[in-house]
Structures are given as structure tokens and as C-alpha cells.
Amino acid sequence: MEFILCCLLLALTSYVSAVVTFLQPTAGADIQGGQSFTVQWILEDGTIDAANLTTYKLALCAGGNNASSQAVLTTLVQSAAFSNNTELSENIETSIGGSDINAYFFMLVTNYTGGGTITSYSSRFTLSYMHGTFDTPVLAGIQSMSSSTTGPTEILDIPDSPSTAGTPTATSSVASSGSPTTSSSSTATTSPTTSAGLSKGGVVGLAIGIPLVIGLALAGYFLYQYRKKRAESRPWKLMGSELDLTPARAELDARPSEAEMHTPANVHEIGGSKELAVELPG
């Protein structure tokens, strides 16, 4: 029964995931400042149709999870087509911030066709061997989140009825490396991606399938409770593979034997023989 409920919960929560999920850097990662590292994210299945996303901007941030306690330290990608697979090489100075634990996270701002943006955030990570400092509000935000690897909550500022995507169609990775210099170089490769919206039939299938799963789970639960109560109400119980007939056997042992039932009351034993005493009238 617990397995059915867990499967049902998993099916329901799969439809409320974030639009964009960062795969790298991982939560709580410790990356050496000034060295190359990879940033990678995916567009989650069943969220937004990639065809409705135009360009994106990627920035490195630090601070707390509130806008008032965070700051953009450097912009890695100013503008690029979201539908492209991208690889960039960028020089990042080690003087942009400190080496505080879980101080950093990435911010991805994606433009939505027809207006609006989706602002997504990575998990928190640490940049070690950094030589810079943070402003007081940013440092306070970092210290309040030092034991957490969760970044800020994704912000959807788009029209109310976006299309949904059929498969994860957009991925992007960024490699950043360098020394404390101002020069930078980047190379980009692009490839077209496609995605299909959720059809009307798929929506109908979800509308029917989810209540059906809930109904089956409830039916299984009530059937289990009925069988349990029925088993508890029976006067006998199984002992291994046999019935416990002890009460019935005790009742049979208490009854007189067949010989006792056919022996007259006026028969007496004398020695080893039995003698019948007959009373005659008069």
C-alpha cells in the first residue's frame, strides 16, 4: 500500500518541477578560483516549449536568497540564443569576491517570446583561493546561507498560458578559466533544437489518468482494511498450516465413551468379572 502511495506522490510532483535545472556545478561544490569550470543546465521536460524561448544571459552572483542581499559579480554571457548548445571560454578574475563557503551561484535570465523572462538559479557553491571582498549586505546574505546549498527561487514573469515541452531540448555549458587579466576569448557552437508541445490528447490523458491512479490506490487501501477486519473477527485461527482445534477436542474428551453409554447402571464388577443384579418383583 505504501508503495502505491509513493508512486502516486512521485507522479504528481513530477509536474511541478522547475523550468530550468542546473546540472553543474553541483550543490556545495568547491571550485578553485581562476581555474576552468563547467556550467551546465537543461530545460526540464513538460515545462516550457523551447521554441518560445529566445535569448538568455548568464551571470555569476553572490549573496543571500533575497534580492537586497545579493549582487551580480560578472556576466559570462551577455546574450545568446537559448536554443543553441553553447561552449564558452572566459577569463574570470579572482579579485571579484572572497572564498566564503557557499557564497556563489549562477543566474540565468531567459527571454520569453512575446515578452517576459524566466530567471533561474543554480545551487550554491564555493570558490576558493579568491582574493576579493564582498559588500556588507552581500556578506550578511552569504553568512545567513553558509549552511545551505539552495539558491534563490526561480522567477517566472511570462504570460499565463505558455506551451509545454515534450523533451529536454536545450542544454548549455560554459567553461571559465584564466588569470587576473581583462582579456577574454570565447567560441560558440550552435545546433538547432526542436520540441513538441503537449497535445490535447495528452492533457485529456492526464485528466483521466491521475484520478484513476488515486481511485485504484484508495480501492486497494479499503480492500486491505476489509480483509484485515474479517480475519480478526473469525473465532478460529491458523496454526502453521492447520486449524487450531484444541477447544473442539476438549469438548469431545469430556463426553462419555461408547462403552460407558451402553453399560447398564446395575452392572457391578466383582473381582475380574461383571455381575448383573436383577431385582424380581415381590
C-alpha positions as CSV (number, residue, x, y, z in Angstrom):
1,M,0.0,0.0,0.0
2,E,2.8,2.4,0.9
3,F,4.5,1.6,-2.5
4,I,1.3,2.7,-4.3
5,L,1.1,6.0,-2.4
6,C,4.8,6.7,-3.0
7,C,4.3,6.2,-6.8
8,L,1.3,8.4,-6.8
9,L,3.2,11.2,-5.0
10,L,6.1,10.9,-7.4
11,A,3.7,11.2,-10.4
12,L,2.1,14.3,-9.0
13,T,5.3,16.1,-8.0
14,S,6.9,15.5,-11.5
15,Y,4.5,18.1,-12.9
16,V,5.7,20.9,-10.6
17,S,9.4,20.9,-11.3
18,A,11.5,23.9,-12.2
19,V,11.7,25.1,-15.8
20,V,15.5,25.2,-15.8
21,T,17.7,22.8,-13.8
22,F,21.4,23.4,-13.3
23,L,23.5,20.2,-13.5
24,Q,26.9,21.8,-12.9
25,P,28.3,23.0,-10.7
26,T,26.8,20.6,-8.2
27,A,25.4,21.8,-4.9
28,G,28.1,22.6,-2.4
29,A,30.9,22.1,-4.9
30,D,34.4,23.6,-4.1
31,I,36.0,25.1,-7.2
32,Q,39.4,26.7,-7.3
33,G,39.3,30.4,-8.3
34,G,41.0,31.3,-11.5
35,Q,40.6,27.7,-12.9
36,S,38.3,26.5,-15.6
37,F,35.0,25.0,-14.6
38,T,31.8,24.0,-16.3
39,V,28.3,25.4,-16.1
40,Q,25.5,23.2,-17.5
41,W,21.8,23.4,-17.3
42,I,18.8,21.8,-19.0
43,L,15.2,22.8,-19.9
44,E,13.0,20.4,-18.0
45,D,10.6,18.1,-19.8
46,G,6.9,19.2,-19.7
47,T,7.5,22.8,-18.7
48,I,8.1,25.5,-21.4
49,D,8.4,24.9,-25.2
50,A,11.9,25.8,-26.2
51,A,10.5,27.5,-29.3
52,N,9.1,30.2,-27.0
53,L,12.5,31.0,-25.5
54,T,14.6,33.4,-27.5
55,T,17.9,34.6,-25.8
56,Y,19.5,34.2,-22.4
57,K,22.0,36.0,-20.2
58,L,24.3,34.1,-17.7
59,A,25.8,35.8,-14.7
60,L,27.8,34.9,-11.6
61,C,26.3,36.1,-8.4
62,A,27.0,36.1,-4.7
63,G,24.9,36.8,-1.5
64,G,21.7,35.6,0.1
65,N,18.5,34.4,-1.5
66,N,16.8,37.8,-1.3
67,A,17.4,40.5,-4.0
68,S,18.5,43.0,-1.4
69,S,21.4,40.8,-0.2
70,Q,22.8,39.6,-3.5
71,A,24.9,41.1,-6.2
72,V,25.9,40.3,-9.8
73,L,29.7,39.9,-9.9
74,T,30.3,39.3,-13.5
75,T,28.3,38.4,-16.7
76,L,29.6,35.4,-18.5
77,V,27.2,35.5,-21.4
78,Q,25.5,38.8,-22.3
79,S,23.2,37.5,-25.0
80,A,23.0,34.1,-26.8
81,A,20.2,32.1,-28.5
82,F,18.7,29.8,-26.0
83,S,18.0,27.0,-28.5
84,N,21.8,26.6,-29.1
85,N,24.2,24.2,-27.4
86,T,26.9,26.6,-26.3
87,E,30.5,26.3,-25.0
88,L,32.4,29.4,-23.9
89,S,35.9,30.1,-22.5
90,E,36.0,33.1,-20.3
91,N,38.6,34.7,-18.0
92,I,37.3,35.4,-14.5
93,E,39.4,37.5,-12.1
94,T,40.0,36.1,-8.6
95,S,39.5,39.6,-7.2
96,I,35.8,39.7,-7.7
97,G,34.9,38.2,-4.4
98,G,36.0,36.2,-1.3
99,S,36.3,32.5,-0.6
100,D,33.3,32.3,1.8
101,I,31.5,28.9,1.9
102,N,28.5,28.5,-0.5
103,A,28.8,32.2,-1.4
104,Y,28.3,31.9,-5.2
105,F,25.5,30.8,-7.5
106,F,24.6,31.4,-11.2
107,M,21.7,33.4,-12.5
108,L,20.2,32.6,-15.9
109,V,17.8,35.1,-17.4
110,T,15.9,33.7,-20.4
111,N,13.7,35.9,-22.6
112,Y,10.2,34.6,-23.5
113,T,8.8,35.2,-26.9
114,G,6.1,38.0,-26.8
115,G,7.6,39.5,-23.6
116,G,8.5,38.3,-20.2
117,T,11.5,36.5,-18.7
118,I,12.3,33.3,-16.7
119,T,15.0,33.9,-14.1
120,S,16.6,30.6,-12.9
121,Y,19.3,30.0,-10.3
122,S,21.9,27.3,-9.7
123,S,22.7,25.6,-6.4
124,R,25.3,27.3,-4.2
125,F,29.0,26.5,-4.4
126,T,32.3,27.8,-3.1
127,L,35.2,29.5,-5.0
128,S,38.4,29.0,-3.1
129,Y,41.7,31.0,-3.4
130,M,39.7,34.2,-4.1
131,H,41.3,37.5,-3.1
132,G,38.4,39.9,-3.2
133,T,35.9,41.1,-0.7
134,F,32.1,41.5,-0.5
135,D,30.0,44.5,0.3
136,T,28.4,44.4,3.8
137,P,24.8,43.5,2.7
138,V,26.1,40.8,0.4
139,L,28.4,39.4,3.1
140,A,25.5,39.3,5.5
141,G,23.4,37.4,3.0
142,I,26.3,34.9,2.4
143,Q,26.7,34.3,6.2
144,S,23.0,33.6,6.6
145,M,23.1,30.9,3.9
146,S,26.5,29.4,4.7
147,S,25.0,26.1,5.9
148,S,22.7,25.8,2.8
149,T,23.3,24.9,-0.8
150,T,19.9,26.0,-2.1
151,G,19.9,29.0,-4.4
152,P,17.2,31.6,-4.9
153,T,13.8,30.5,-6.1
154,E,13.1,30.5,-9.9
155,I,11.0,33.5,-11.1
156,L,8.6,33.2,-13.9
157,D,7.5,36.5,-15.4
158,I,5.7,35.3,-18.5
159,P,2.2,35.1,-20.0
160,D,-0.3,32.9,-18.1
161,S,-0.5,30.1,-20.7
162,P,2.9,29.1,-22.0
163,S,3.3,26.0,-24.2
164,T,4.8,22.9,-22.6
165,A,7.8,21.0,-23.9
166,G,7.8,17.3,-24.8
167,T,11.5,16.6,-24.2
168,P,14.5,18.3,-22.7
169,T,15.7,20.1,-25.8
170,A,18.0,22.9,-24.7
171,T,21.4,22.4,-22.9
172,S,24.2,24.9,-22.4
173,S,27.6,24.6,-20.9
174,V,30.2,27.3,-20.1
175,A,33.8,26.8,-19.3
176,S,35.5,29.7,-17.5
177,S,39.2,30.0,-16.9
178,G,42.0,32.4,-16.7
179,S,44.2,34.7,-14.6
180,P,43.6,38.2,-13.2
181,T,43.6,39.8,-16.7
182,T,40.9,41.7,-18.6
183,S,41.3,39.8,-21.8
184,S,38.8,37.2,-22.8
185,S,38.1,34.9,-25.6
186,S,35.0,32.8,-26.5
187,T,34.0,30.3,-29.0
188,A,30.4,29.2,-29.6
189,T,28.9,26.3,-31.4
190,T,25.2,26.1,-32.3
191,S,22.9,23.5,-33.3
192,P,19.1,23.7,-33.9
193,T,16.8,22.1,-31.4
194,T,13.2,21.2,-31.6
195,S,10.5,20.4,-29.1
196,A,6.9,19.4,-29.3
197,G,4.0,20.8,-27.2
198,L,1.8,18.6,-25.1
199,S,-1.1,17.6,-27.3
200,K,-4.8,17.9,-26.4
201,G,-5.0,14.2,-26.2
202,G,-2.1,14.2,-23.7
203,V,-4.0,16.7,-21.5
204,V,-7.1,14.6,-21.6
205,G,-5.0,11.5,-20.7
206,L,-3.6,13.3,-17.7
207,A,-7.0,14.4,-16.6
208,I,-8.3,10.8,-16.7
209,G,-5.1,9.0,-15.6
210,I,-4.4,10.9,-12.3
211,P,-7.9,10.4,-10.8
212,L,-7.8,6.8,-11.9
213,V,-4.5,6.2,-10.1
214,I,-5.9,7.9,-7.0
215,G,-9.1,5.7,-7.2
216,L,-7.0,2.5,-7.5
217,A,-4.9,3.5,-4.5
218,L,-8.0,4.1,-2.4
219,A,-9.6,0.9,-3.5
220,G,-6.6,-1.1,-2.6
221,Y,-6.5,0.5,0.8
222,F,-10.1,-0.2,1.7
223,L,-9.8,-3.8,0.4
224,Y,-6.8,-4.3,2.7
225,Q,-8.7,-2.9,5.7
226,Y,-11.8,-5.1,5.0
227,R,-9.7,-8.3,4.8
228,K,-7.9,-7.4,8.0
229,K,-11.1,-6.8,10.0
230,R,-12.7,-10.0,8.6
231,A,-9.7,-12.1,9.7
232,E,-9.8,-10.6,13.2
233,S,-13.5,-11.4,13.6
234,R,-13.2,-15.2,13.0
235,P,-13.3,-17.5,16.1
236,W,-10.6,-19.7,14.8
237,K,-7.1,-19.1,13.7
238,L,-4.5,-20.9,11.7
239,M,-1.6,-22.6,13.5
240,G,1.1,-23.0,10.8
241,S,-0.9,-24.8,8.0
242,E,-3.5,-26.4,10.3
243,L,-6.5,-25.1,12.2
244,D,-6.3,-24.8,16.0
245,L,-9.0,-27.4,17.1
246,T,-8.0,-27.5,20.8
247,P,-11.4,-26.3,22.1
248,A,-13.3,-28.9,20.0
249,R,-11.0,-31.7,21.1
250,A,-11.5,-30.8,24.8
251,E,-15.3,-30.9,24.3
252,L,-15.1,-34.4,22.8
253,D,-12.9,-35.7,25.6
254,A,-15.5,-34.6,28.1
255,R,-18.2,-36.8,26.6
256,P,-18.8,-40.4,27.8
257,S,-17.3,-43.2,25.7
258,E,-19.5,-45.5,23.6
259,A,-18.9,-48.4,26.1
260,E,-20.0,-46.3,29.0
261,M,-23.1,-45.3,27.2
262,H,-24.1,-49.0,26.7
263,T,-23.3,-50.3,30.2
264,P,-26.4,-50.7,32.4
265,A,-26.4,-48.8,35.7
266,N,-27.0,-52.0,37.7
267,V,-23.9,-53.9,36.5
268,H,-21.2,-54.2,39.2
269,E,-17.7,-55.6,38.9
270,I,-16.8,-58.4,41.3
271,G,-13.2,-59.5,41.1
272,G,-12.3,-59.6,37.4
273,S,-15.9,-60.4,36.3
274,K,-19.1,-58.4,36.0
275,E,-22.3,-59.4,37.7
276,L,-25.7,-58.3,36.8
277,A,-28.0,-57.7,39.7
278,V,-31.6,-58.3,38.8
279,E,-34.4,-57.3,41.0
280,L,-37.5,-59.5,40.8
281,P,-40.9,-58.2,41.8
282,G,-42.5,-59.4,45.1
